[in-house]
Amino acid sequence: MRWLIHLSCLLSPGMAAAHASEQGFVLLLPTDLYIAGGVAAVALTVLLVAAVPDRAARRLFRPVPLWRAARRRRGGWPSLLSALLLWWLIWRGLTGSQDPTVNPLPLVIWTAVWLCLVITQALVGDLWRALNPWTGLWARLGRPRPLQYPRALGHWPALLGLFAIAGFLLADPAPARPERLALAAGGYWALNMAGTLAFGPRWLLSAEALTVLMRAYSGLALPGRWRGRRAIGLSGWRHLARADPPVALALFMVAMLAAGSFDGLNETFWWLARLGVNPLEFPGRSAVVLPTLAGLALAWAGLAALFAASLHAGAILAEDTRPTPGLLRAFAPTLLPIAFAYHFAHYLPAMLVEGQYLLLMLNDPAGTGANLLGLAGMQVTTGVFNSRDTVRVIWLTQAGAVVLGHVVAILMAHVRALAHFATPRQALLSQVPLALFMVLYTLFGLWLLAAPRGA
């Protein structure tokens, strides 16, 4: 009956600190029923995949062409306006209110971009291509002739950049403090602007972590470009239509999942107990900076090793001799639906609260008493968490997102295996360890959403 205890706690919720801003909200899934149902759904999907004819499985991800796609333009006005907006936000972060629920910088960076835009990328497509704050200035400066980007660097700088972003988000004592965030955002923009001026947009596609992350998530969108036309298909079809990513980019995709998972893990009572911290007497982030960074690195390395081991075991079962790095390149994109699903589920309660602060900020962005959206007098409320019906909807949405993400991942992996192994039998055998990995990760992801949190 432990789920009844969770339910009673949720119906009388309290505020808890969160990193998206200082006013996050924690909502825990009821453990037993949702974990059992979620794992059962994914396990049944594995059995269904084994029974589906190979030709039908391939057709699942075949896009439907719609109309001829317009020619893409690089470095237009949206990018330049994004840069101007970022500079203004940095100025407000340095000179405005240091309340992260009022200052526009943390609300735009952590709520509008890290929460909302990432989700929009995976649902709608690559909006970041037009909105990134670098190519517009590069184009206005006459598109300087770039240097040759070193092939040896590959996507390794982006992987390092992702660790820096995740480390700042999870380990910094005050990542939402406007002044602190302004210095970090300004330094990050300047570094990557210098890279763009030196190497052109190639720098952004290979070395800038946000662009690489946004492009990876945009590959999950239903609409996209295919053979010069706009097309629509099952989530993930664009990744299956592309060539295998380089090793560094494959590891970046694994790291996206690991970062999101550790984002949830490092707040749990279980993790704090590993650090010897009483969650009811949490001393503050400054006391656990190094353990958090070490845990993040360990999560990345551990997940990469476990994923590679699953692929290697599958190759042994299929009597295939291809090297593990090649398998990692082929199957890393299949983790992206899981990474996105957990990002959505983990941040859904925060978005319901942070989104209200964002709307209030947009109603009066300069703090002059404006009423641009007609929201003057609006009060931020957490009432959605006080009703059994609305809480149940949130629970079902979170659990459903995690399960659906794993189902899509399993289907993608099966289609990928059919393309990379010589026979359907080999493809099916190769998926046994990977399917087990994904079922166990479903269990882990739902446990994260259910685990008590103390930080």
MARDO-330355 format. One record per residue (C-alpha): residue in three letters; x, y negated, z. Coordinates in steps of 0.001 Angstrom, whole numbers, plus 524288, in hexadecimal, padded with zeros to 5 digits. Layout:
% MARDO-330355
ALAXYZ;...
% end
This chain:
% MARDO-330355
MET800008000080000;ARG80BB47F7017FED8;TRP805737EFE77F37A;LEU7FAC97EB047FCC6;ILE805317E4868050A;HIS80AB27DDDC7F8E6;LEU7FD147D9727F534;SER7FA4A7D3938028E;CYS807267CC2580218;LEU804637C6FE7F48C;LEU7F7137C1F47F837;SER7FD787B9208025E;PRO809A37B4D67FAD8;GLY814527AB627FEB7;MET81E2E7A33E7F761;ALA82BC67A8657F4C4;ALA837CC7A21D7EEE7;ALA83AC97A5B37E0D9;HIS8455D7A1B37D75D;ALA83CEC79CA17CC3E;SER83A85791407D541;GLU8392C78FAC7E3CD;GLN82A8F7931C7E441;GLY829B07A0D97DEBF;PHE81F847AADC7E271;VAL821B37B9447E51B;LEU816EB7C2F07E1E8;LEU819697D1547E461;LEU813547DC7B7DCDC;PRO80CB37E7227E4E8;THR8170B7F1A87E464;ASP811927FF427E2FC;LEU8066C7FE4F7D93C;TYR80CF17F5487CF66;ILE81A087FC2B7CF6F;ALA813AA8097B7CDB6;GLY80AB38048E7C2FA;GLY8158C7FD447BBFB;VAL81F0D8088C7BBE2;ALA8144E811D67B78A;ALA810DD808D37AC2D;VAL81EE58083B7A785;ALA820D4816E47A94D;LEU814A6819857A124;THR81A0681065796B6;VAL826658189D7962E;LEU81E32824D2793EB;LEU8161181DC1789AF;VAL822478198478263;ALA826A6827AF781D9;ALA819AD82B5E77B94;VAL8188E82021771D1;PRO81D148238C763F5;ASP829DB81D0E7602D;ARG823FE815BA754AB;ALA819238102E75D47;ALA8231B80BD276765;ARG82AB38043475D1C;ARG81E2D7FDD67582E;LEU81B537F86D765BE;PHE825E07EE10763DE;ARG823C47EB497557E;PRO8204E7DCCA75427;VAL814D17D7CF74C46;PRO819097CCE4742E3;LEU8108A7C0B7742EE;TRP8153B7B4E173B16;ARG821D47AF967358B;ALA82A477A9C774048;ALA82EC979BBA73F94;ARG83D457990D73EAF;ARG843F37978274BCC;ARG84A5678A9C74F49;ARG8556D7891B758C9;GLY8584377DDA761EB;GLY84BB9775FA76068;TRP8451E76BAB76890;PRO83F42774EC772D4;SER84D10778AA776D3;LEU8516D76A89777BA;LEU845797670A77FB4;SER848627728C788A1;ALA8560D76D2978AE2;LEU8509F75FAA78DF4;LEU846CB765B479746;LEU8518476D9379DF1;TRP859F77617D79FE5;TRP84E5675A4A7A5B1;LEU84B84765D57AEA8;ILE859B6766347B315;TRP85913757A07B601;ARG84C9B759B97BDD8;GLY85315764F77C4EE;LEU85E6375C407C8FB;THR8569C750077CC3C;GLY848A27544A7CF30;SER841EC75B257DA5F;GLN84916766FA7DFA3;ASP83C2876E057E1F9;PRO83C3F779207D7EA;THR82D637792A7D758;VAL82D6576AEB7D304;ASN839FA768E87CB5D;PRO837C876CFD7BD19;LEU8451F7737D7BB47;PRO8431C780127C332;LEU834FD7810D7BEC1;VAL838FA7808A7B06F;ILE8451A789217B19F;TRP83FFD793C67BA9A;THR831577937B7B7EF;ALA82F6C78E687AA0C;VAL83B72794DE7A411;TRP83FB07A0667AC87;LEU831E07A4FC7AF5D;CYS828A47A0107A4D4;LEU8313479E80798BC;VAL837A87ABC579A77;ILE82A427B22279AF0;THR825A57AA4178F30;GLN831A57AE8C78782;ALA82E177BCD478950;LEU81FE37BAA5785B3;VAL8204D7B06677AE2;GLY82E047B05F77520;ASP83A797A879774D9;LEU8365C79AD97791D;TRP843D07991877F38;ARG849E77987D771AE;ALA8439478B2A76FA8;LEU843E47869277DC4;ASN851DF78980781BE;PRO858D877CD0785A8;TRP8653177E9577D83;THR862CD7804876EF1;GLY85B797736176D71;LEU8671376B44771DC;TRP87042773C2769D7;ALA867F8770F375DBC;ARG867177624876093;LEU875EE761B57616A;GLY876C17665775358;ARG87832774DC7561F;PRO886E6774A47589B;ARG88E5677F3775184;PRO88F74789FC75BAA;LEU89B387921475F3C;GLN89AB67A0A975D21;TYR8947C7A6F976915;PRO89E1C7B14A76E34;ARG898D47BEB176B02;ALA89F057C4477774F;LEU896947BB9577FE5;GLY889EB7C14C77AA7;HIS87EE97BFEE7847F;TRP887C27C11679069;PRO886D27B278793A6;ALA877FA7B3A87939E;LEU878D37BF1179D0F;LEU8815E7B6E17A5FF;GLY877E17AB817A496;LEU86C5C7B41B7A854;PHE8738E7B8417B49E;ALA8761B7A9EF7B7C8;ILE867BA7A6587B5FE;ALA862B77B2037BDBE;GLY86CFE7AFD17C82F;PHE869277A18A7C9AD;LEU85AC47A50F7CA2E;LEU85C3F7AFF47D423;ALA868387AC6F7DC35;ASP8694E79DB07DC84;PRO8648E7983C7E99E;ALA85B6B78E7E7E2EF;PRO859977911F7D454;ALA84D48788BC7D3EF;ARG8534977CE97DAA6;PRO85262772827CFF0;GLU85FEA76C8D7D1A8;ARG8668B779CB7D21F;LEU85EDC77ECC7C672;ALA861B6772547BEC7;LEU87062774687C017;ALA86F28782BA7BC1D;ALA8663A77FE47B08B;GLY86E8D7746D7ABEC;GLY87AFE77C667AC8B;TYR874AD787C67A578;TRP86F7877EF079AA4;ALA87C9A7781C798E9;LEU88422784E97983C;ASN87B4E78AA078DD9;MET87A7C77DCD78654;ALA8894077E337854F;GLY8886378C3D78082;THR87E107889077677;LEU8861C77D227715F;ALA891F67860977041;PHE88BB97923576A71;GLY87E5E78DBE765AB;PRO8719F794F0768B4;ARG879477A1A076863;TRP87D8479E0F77633;LEU86F6879DC377AC1;LEU86C0A7AAB37744B;SER8779E7B1C277A4E;ALA87C847AA9678650;GLU8714D7A2AE78C36;ALA869DC7AB1C795DF;LEU85C847A49079522;THR85C0B7A53B7864D;VAL860277B38578630;LEU856207B6B7790BD;MET84B3D7AF42789E7;ARG84E317B5C377CD6;ALA84E167C32478342;TYR840C97C0AE78963;SER83B497BA9777CF5;GLY83DD47C7927762C;LEU832A67CD1977E50;ALA828957C393778D3;LEU81DAC7C94577098;PRO81F3C7BF4876579;GLY82C177BD8375E47;ARG832FF7BCCC7512A;TRP834477C8DC748AB;ARG839A37C91773ADA;GLY8370B7BAA5738DD;ARG8291C7BB2573DF7;ARG8224F7B8D674ADD;ALA81E487C5DC75096;ILE818687CBAE75CCC;GLY81ABC7D8A276370;LEU81BDA7DFF37703B;SER824B37D97D77A48;GLY832CE7DD2977779;TRP831687DF38768CD;ARG83B0E7D45A765D2;HIS845C27DAAD76DF0;LEU8436E7E7C376769;ALA844917E13375A19;ARG851D77DB5775D73;ALA85F327E19D75D28;ASP864AD7E6CE769E4;PRO86A1D7DBA77722B;PRO878A17DAC37756A;VAL87D107E0F378228;ALA87DEE7D3F378971;LEU870257D03378542;ALA86B387DDB578923;LEU871347DBCF79696;PHE86AF47CE5279711;MET85DA87D4B779505;VAL860617DE6C79FE8;ALA8648E7D30D7A87E;MET8579D7CC147A5D9;LEU850787D7827AC11;ALA85A527D8C67B71A;ALA8599F7CA3F7BA5F;GLY84ACC7CA857BB00;SER84AC87D6A77C370;PHE854EC7D15B7CCDE;ASP84D377C4AA7CD5A;GLY842887CC7C7D418;LEU84B6A7D5A47DBAB;ASN853777CB407E28F;GLU8474C7C5D47E950;THR842DC7D2C67EF0D;PHE8442C7D7457FD20;TRP84BA87E3087F7DE;TRP856377DA997F1A5;LEU857657D1947FD58;ALA8591D7DD9A805F5;ARG864797E1D87FD4C;LEU86AB17D4A08003B;GLY868407D60180EBE;VAL85EB37CA8F80EC2;ASN852347CA57816A5;PRO847F27C5D580CB8;LEU8401D7BF77817AB;GLU84BF77B74781B4B;PHE851697B47B80DC3;PRO85D0F7AB3980FA2;GLY85BB17A4D78023D;ARG861837A7167F4CB;SER86E9A7A11B7F849;ALA871337ACC780127;VAL86F8C7B6E27F644;VAL8754F7B0497EA26;LEU880697B9F17E808;PRO878537C62A7EB21;THR86DE37C1757E19D;LEU877C07BF567D6B0;ALA87DF67CC817D984;GLY870947D2F17D987;LEU86D387CCA17CC88;ALA879D97D1957C666;LEU877A17DF117CC33;ALA869AC7DF617C6FF;TRP86E897DC197B954;ALA879547E6407B99A;GLY870BE7F09A7BFEB;LEU865857EF277B654;ALA86EBC7EF2F7AAA5;ALA875417FB8B7AFA7;LEU86849802577B275;PHE862AF7FE987A52A;ALA86EFA8031879E1D;ALA86EE780FDB7A5BF;SER860C3812547A1AA;LEU864438100679366;HIS87052818B17946A;ALA86874823A179AC3;GLY85E668227878FE8;ALA868ED823B378594;ILE86E058300378C3B;LEU86065835EF78C36;ALA85EF38328077DD7;GLU86C788381F77AE9;ASP8709682B2077525;THR87EAA8269E775F7;ARG87D37818087739B;PRO8842B80F6977DA3;THR87C7C80974788D8;PRO87F537FB40784DF;GLY8784E7FDD277802;LEU86C838032077F42;LEU86CD77F76F7885C;ARG86C577EE4A77CA4;ALA860E87F5BD776C8;PHE8586C7F6D5782DD;ALA85B507EA8C78ACD;PRO8504C7E2CD78405;THR8468C7ECD378929;LEU848E27E776796EA;LEU843F77D9EF79349;PRO8355B7DCF9794EE;ILE838617E1897A2BF;ALA840877D5737A59F;PHE835C37CC8D7A0B4;ALA82B017D3E77A7D1;TYR832097D2BD7B4B0;HIS835377C45C7B254;PHE826B67C1DF7B029;ALA822037CA057BB98;HIS82C3F7C4F57C516;TYR829937B6AB7C233;LEU81ACA7B73A7C04C;PRO8174C7B32F7CE58;ALA8218E7A85F7CDE5;MET81C387A35A7C0F0;LEU80E977A23D7C6A1;VAL813F6798E17D0DD;GLU81F6B792857C9D8;GLY816EC78FF57BDF7;GLN80E80786FB7C61E;TYR81A5277F147CA66;LEU81E9077E7D7BC25;LEU8115E779327B7F3;LEU811BE76ED17C289;MET81F6076AD17BE1B;LEU81AE9769EC7AFE6;ASN80F89761957B458;ASP8194C7578F7B9B0;PRO826E375B357B489;ALA82D9B74E5D7B7EA;GLY8277174D297C55B;THR820EC740367C1F5;GLY81313743E27C5CB;ALA80EFF7479C7B7FA;ASN80389750BC7B5B6;LEU806C4756257A847;LEU7FF3B762E27A9D5;GLY7F47B75DB87B288;LEU7F91A765E97BE0A;ALA7FA6175B0F7C80C;GLY7F64B7603F7D554;MET7F86B76E827D1AA;GLN7FD67776BE7DD00;VAL8061F782A87DB49;THR7FEC178E777E03F;THR801D479CA37E33F;GLY7F3857A0267E43C;VAL7F4E57AA047D935;PHE7FC237B2B77E2ED;ASN7F14B7B22F7ED18;SER7E6D17B9677E583;ARG7E64D7C82A7E45A;ASP7E1B17C74A7D62E;THR7EC417BDF37D182;VAL7F6CC7C5517D8E3;ARG7F24B7D1E47D274;VAL7F3387CB707C4FA;ILE801137C6EF7C7EC;TRP804DF7D4727CCC1;LEU7FF5D7DB017C0AB;THR806017D1217B7C8;GLN813417D3257BE38;ALA812727E1F77BE7A;GLY80CB47E2697B0D1;ALA817A37DA007AB5C;VAL822227E2CC7B136;VAL81BB17EF417AC53;LEU818F77E9A779ECD;GLY827067E50979DA2;HIS82C007F2AD7A081;VAL822677F8E2796FB;VAL826FB7EFF078BF3;ALA835197F2BF78FA9;ILE832E78016C78EE2;LEU82C5D8002678196;MET837797F78B77C9B;ALA841948013A78189;HIS83AB680C7877AB6;VAL83A348055E76DAF;ARG848708015276F59;ALA84C2580F7E771F7;LEU8451A81419765A6;ALA84D5D80A8275DD7;HIS85A5780E1476438;PHE859D381CE676587;ALA85A01826A475A75;THR84DB382E3F75DD9;PRO8412282B737656A;ARG844CA8363F76EF2;GLN851B882FA2771FE;ALA84ACF8229A7738A;LEU841128286B77D1B;LEU84B7A82F767851E;SER853BC8232F785BD;GLN8486C81BE278BFE;VAL8466F824E67979A;PRO850A381E8B7A091;LEU84D1A810E179BC0;ALA83E9B8135579E28;LEU841C9817FB7ABEB;PHE849D780BA67ADE8;MET83E70803257A994;VAL8347E80A3C7B218;LEU83D4D808997BDF3;TYR83F537FA577BA74;THR830957F8A07BA15;LEU830457FDEF7C7E6;PHE83B3B7F49E7CBCA;GLY834E87E8C67C557;LEU827CD7EB0C7CBE4;TRP82E9D7ED727D8DE;LEU8355F7E0427D76B;LEU828357D9AC7D5BB;ALA823237E0C77E1CE;ALA82EF37DF767EAB6;PRO82E277D6017F64C;ARG836677C9CE7F441;GLY83D997C1807FDDC;ALA845AF7B77F7F626;
% end
